[in-house]
Amino acid sequence: MFKNQFFASPGQVDGEPRRKGRVYAAIEVPELDDGLQPYEAEPVYLECVDTSWFNSFEASENGALWSKLFQAAPLSVLELTSYKLPLFPEGSKPGDIAWFEFGYEPASSSESDARIYTNLLSEGATVKISFHEPRPIGWAERGIIGEAAQALAKYNSSSSSQYSLKKRLARISTAGGVAFYDVGQGACQAAIDNELHIPQLYVDFGGGVLTNKKTFPDGFAGFCFTRDPMVILSHWDWDHWSSAQRWPEALNTPWLTPPVPLKPIQLTFAAELHERGSLHIWDAAWPGTITAGAVTIERCTGRTANDSGLAVTLRRRRNSPKNCLLPGDADYACIPSVVAGESFNALCMTHHGGRLHSPTYPKAKRGAASVLSAGPRNSYRHPLFDTVATHLEHGWSLPTGTALSGQRPCHVLVPWGGRPHILQGGCHGGMCATAVSAIAPANGKITKFARRRGDAM
């Protein structure tokens, strides 16, 4: 279980408090599209922490207890529904974290201009902004936020953990293909073995949150942890790790992550992993690329969190030409293998089919398959028509989407050298929704195989 109540499981989420509040709110300065403002058609979310807690933390002498103190941090998300996002501080550039102080008070739906969420899986409460004040760029780095990030990097990144993780990755079986799970507006993929057809490695562990919580399938029974699969986190956006809130047992497996952004919710989630000894941070001291067995991990080269995370390529086996690119939300121009001209058999379209900032796209091999992970009727309107069309122009097939069927969850399995299959996963004990045990009728061979092995799943 999580220590911080912001991450309470769905059944434990209470109603939102109806009271005034003052918060310090953080948001990343984004890349702009052709000089246009970035948030004109998308929801605007800021990560918040209560000002009184933050200020008392600043004044305390409990530096050694920072992770436990973060577990008690009063966190929230502020969505600006009609209140205009303030201008970023002068001199800010993409990838910087801009901070503001906001005040708000309860308001009816008709009078509100924002919404406050005290849990990623809550409904939120309507509020009216009473004031905002900017903070200079770098303001939080000089305080407890920066100290916490430094402590996380110090205690969770080492050459010894790099060695042990490479040994673990080298043992992973990927021969069954790559599974793309229906988690609504989010992302979760897995390497599948060809013996039991269960996850051996998760790449991201996300799902729909906040306004997009409704996109997460109601019938999702759970994730498979039979093989103690580790998690590679592409980047720290909530929708790429939030299923750990739904199934906290995921906190006990190793997580390999990019550096933690200087924002309160990500730092607190990282503190939860740190307390369990599960956090392994790929920082600047690590090499740009690691290959272990059939798994290659690359550090992306951009400036923002999306574009500076980890991209993963899975292969059928070590040195196999059969490969699948899992880019997270990274722009393709920030993935070294794509820039170098590598071609791929399969692809999860980056950023849920959302906006990209460059004309660079990965090369598709003959017969290559593409998959989209996006929730139905999500607030971002993903996938975007132009993004899908441009993938088609670059030789990629029309993507198979998670949640393609109205019978959900509806996952996608891409076997090596085969076409994508849609499936509803689940072991025969009914305890998970991710083992390959129920698949579309056209793919009966896998169905029969899974039934024969049902006692082992």
N, C-alpha and C positions, 0 to 999 in steps of 0.2 A: 504493500500500500504506500501511496505517496504521503509524505509528512505535511506538505503544503496543501491547504484546502482548495487552492485555486485549481488543483489537479484532481479533485475528488471524482470518483467514478460516477457514471450516469445516474445510478440509483440514489446517490448521496447528495446530489445537487439540490440545494435549497433555492427558494425564490430570491430575486435580487433585492437588496436593501433599498428602501425608499428614503434616502437622506442626502444631505449635502455632502460634497466631497472636494478635496484638493489633492491633486496628483502631479507627480513629475511624469511626463509622457515622452517616450522615445520613438523615433521613426527614422528609417534609413533614407538618405538622400538617393533617389533612383537615377538610373540612366534615362536620358530624355530621348524621345522618338523624333528625330528630324527637327529638333529645336522646339517641339511642342511640350506643353505641360503634361505630366504623366498621369494625373489622377482624374481626368475629366470624366471618364466613364466607368471608373472602378471604385469599389468601396475603399475608404481610407481608415486604416486601423492604426492606433498607437498603443504601444506597450506601456503600462502605467504601474507605478508604485506609490503608495500613500506618502505624502510629504512629511507628516509627523514621524512615521517610522523611519524614513530615509534620514531625516535630520538627526534623530536620536541615535541612529546607527553611526552616522558621521562622528558624533560626539563621544561614542563609546570607546572603550579600550579593549574590546573583545575581538581583536583581529584574528586570533587563532581559531575562533569559533565561527568564522564567517559563513561556512556552509550550513551550519545548524541555524544561524540567524536568518539566512535566506529562506530556509524551510518554513519560517514563520512570517515571511514578508507578505503584507496585504497587497496582493497583485490585482490588476484588472486590465481590461482592454477597453479603450475608448474609440468608438466608431463615430466619425463625423458624418452624419447623414445629410445635413444641409448647411452646417457651419463650415465656412471656407477654411481649408488648411492654411495656416499662417505661412508666410514666406520663410524659406530656410535662411539661417543666419548668413551674413555676408561672408564670402570666401569659402562656403561649403562646396563640396564636390561629391560626385557619386561614390557611394560606399561610406561616407561619413554618417555618424549617428547624430541627428538633430534632436535636442531636448527642449521641451516647453513645460511651463507650469500651467495647469488648467484648473479652474474652479467650475463646479457644476451643481445644479440643484434639481430635484425631481420635477418632472413636467408631464403633462398629458401628451398623447401622441400628436395632437394638433398644434401644440405649443413647443414641442421639442425640436432640437436641431442636432441631437446626438443620442448615442445609446451607450450604456455602460454594461460590461459583462464582468462578473467576478468569478467566472469559470469558463473554460474553453467550450464546454458543452451546455452552457446555460442559454436561456432565451434572451437575456439582456433586459434592461429597463430603460425607458425613455427619460432623457434628462435635457436640461437647457444649459448651455455654457454661459457662465457668468463673467469669466475673464480668461485671458491667456497672456503669458509673458514668455518671451524666448530666453534661452540660455545660450551662451557662446559655444561654438564648436570646441570640443575637448573638455567641456565643463565636467562631465561625469568621469572622464579618465583620471582626473586628479583626485577623485574621491574613492568611496568604497566600491563603486562599480568597477573602476579600473583595477583596484586591489584584488577584487574577487576574480576577475579575468586572469590576472597574473598568477594568482594562486592556483587556479584551475590548470593553467598551462604548466606550471612548475611541477605539480604533483601528478599529472596525468599524461605526460609526454616524455618518453625515454627510449633509449636505444634497446633496452631489455624488452619493453612492451612491443616495440616494432618487431623484434626477433620472434617473440612468442606468437604474435598475430600472424606473421608470415607463415610460421609452421602450421598454425590452425587453418589458414586459408588454403595452404597447399594440400590439405587432406579433404577438402570439400569436393563432393561429387556433383557435377553439373550435367551429367550425361542425359538426363531426362528432359532437358530444355529449360525454358524460363517461364515462370508464371507471373502474371500481372493481375493483382487482386482488386476486386471491386470494393473500394473503400470510400466511394463517393468522390467528392471534390478533394482529392489528395493523391498520395502515391504510396504503393508498397509492392515490391517485386521480390521474387525469390528464385534462387537456383534450385532445381528439382533433380533428384537422383532418378535413375532408371530401374531401381529395384523396388522401392516402396512408394515412389512418386510423392515424396513429402519434402517440405522445405529444408534445405541444408544451409542456406544463407539468406538473410533478408537484406535487400537494398532499399532503404527507407522503411518506415513503419508508421505511415500516416493515415489520414482520414479527414472527412469533412468536420469543420468546427464552426462555432459562432453561427452566422446566418446560414452557412452551408452544412450545419449539423444534420439538417433534414435530408441531405443527399446520401448519408451513410445508410447502407441497407439494414432494415430491421431484422432480417433473417440471418445475419452474420453470427454464427455460433461461437467463433473464437479462432485463435491462431494456433498452429501446430508448433510445439516446442520439443517434440520427441527427440530430435537430434541435437538439442541445445544449440540452435543456429545463432550465430552472432549477427549483429546489425551493422551495416555500413550506412552512415547517414550522409546523404549528398550535401545537405545544407540545413540551416536551423529554422527554416519556416515551419510554423506549427503544423501545417497540413502534411508534413513529411515525417513527423514523429508522434502525432497526437494519439495514435492507437495504443501507445503505451499507457495512456490515461484510461482507456477502456479495458486493457488487459495488463495490469501492472507487473505480472510475472516477467514481462519483457525487460524490466529494469535489471534483472539478475543475470542477463547474458551480456557478453562484451559488446560495447558500442565503439566503433571507430568513427570519429567525427572530425570535421574541420575545426579551426579555432572558434571559440564561442564569441558571438557578437556582444557588444557592450550594451545589451538591453536586458531589462529585469526578468522577463519571463524565460528567455533562453538560459540566462545565468542560473535561475532557480532550478530549471529542469536539469541542467548540467550538474548542479549541486546534489540533486537527488541521485544521479548516476555516480557521482564522486563518492558519496557516502556508502555506496554498495561496492565500491571498487570496480565498477563496470565501465568507467569512462577512459577512453584512449584518444588523445587529441593528436591529429596529424598537423604539426606546426611547421614553421619554416625550417627547422633543423632536419626534418624528414626529407627524403628525396622527392623529386617531382613526380616520379612514377614508380610504382611497385608492381611486380608480377610474381604471383605465388600460385603454382599449379595452373588452374584454368581461369584465374581471376586476375585482372589488371585494374589497378586503381590509379587515376591521374589527378593531380591537383590542377584545377582550372585557373586560368590566368587573368581573370577580370578583376574589377574593383568592388563590385557589390557582393553581398552575401550569395545571391543566386549564381553569380559568375565566378566566384573564387572558392567554390566548394570542391567536392570530389565527384568525378565521373567514373563509372565502372563499366568495364567490358568483360562479359562472360564468354567463355569458349566451351565447345563441347568437351574438350580435354586440353591439356597443356599443348601448345603449339598447333592446335587444330585451326584450319582456316575458317571453320564455322564460328561466327561471333555475333554478339548482340550488345548494342550500346545502350546503357542506362544513364542518361545525362542529368537526371534531376531536373532543375529549372534553368540550367546553364545555357547561355547563348552558345551556339555551336562554334563561333569564332574564338571562344575561350577554352576549347577542349583541344589539347595538343595533338591527339591522334587524328582528329577531324581536319585540323589545319594542315597536318602532314599528308593528307590525302588517303588515309586508310578507308577502305570500303567495308560495308557491314551486311550481314545476312538478315539482321533484325534490329529494330529500333523502337524504343519508347519515345514518342514525340515529346520534345522538351517542353517544360512549362505548361503541361496539360493542353498544348495547342494554343497557348497564349501568345502575346506579342514578343517578337524578337527584335534585336537592335542592329543586326548585320545581315548581309546577303549570303553568308556562309552556311552551307548545309552539308551533312555527311553524304558520302557516295553510297549508293545502293547497289549491291550485287544483283545479278540476275535472279529473279524470283524472290527478292527480299520481301520481308513482312514488316509492317508497321503497326503499332498499337498506341491507343490513346487512353490515358487515365484521367477521366474527368467525371464529375457528378452531374446527373441530369438537372437541368434548370438551375445551374449554379449562378451565384451573384456576379461572377466575372464574365459570364457568357462564353466560357470556354467549351469547346475549341472555337477559335476564330476562323471564319471562312477563308480569309487571305492566307493564314498560316498553313492550313491544311492544303489549300490549292498550290502554294509554293512548294510544299513537300512533293506533291504529285508532279509538278514541273521538273523536280530534280530526280525523278525516277522511282520515287517510293510509291507503294501500292496504297489504295484507299485504306485507311486504318481500321482495324477492328477495335472497337471501344469497350472498355469495361462498362458494366451497366447497360450493355447493348440490348439485353432482353428485359422485359418487364418482370420476369421471374428472377428475383435477386436474392442473394448476391449472384452476379454473373461475371465470373472470372475469365481470363484469357490465358491459354497455354500455347506457347510457340515451341513445338518440338524441333530439334535440329534437322534442318532440311525439309521440314514439312510446313503445311499451311497452318494458320492460327486456328485453334479450337476454342469454343466457348464452353464453360463448364460451371457446375455448382459443386464446390469441393465439400469434403467432410468425411471424417473417419466413420466407420460403421457404429462406433459407440456414441456418435453424435456430439462429441466434445469439441470439435473444431470445424472450421469451414474452409480449410486451405489444402487439405490432402486431395489428390486427384482421385475421386471415387465416383463421381457422377458427371457424365460428359454428354455433349450433344449427340443425338442418335447416329449421325454420320461418322462418328469416331468410336464405334463400338469396340474396337480392339483394346483401346485403353480402358474402357469401362469393364470389359471382361477380365482384363489383367488385374485391375484394382480390386475387383470382387474376389478373385482368387487369393489375393494377398491381404484381404480385409482384416484377418486376424492379427496381422502385424502392423496395421495402420492405426 
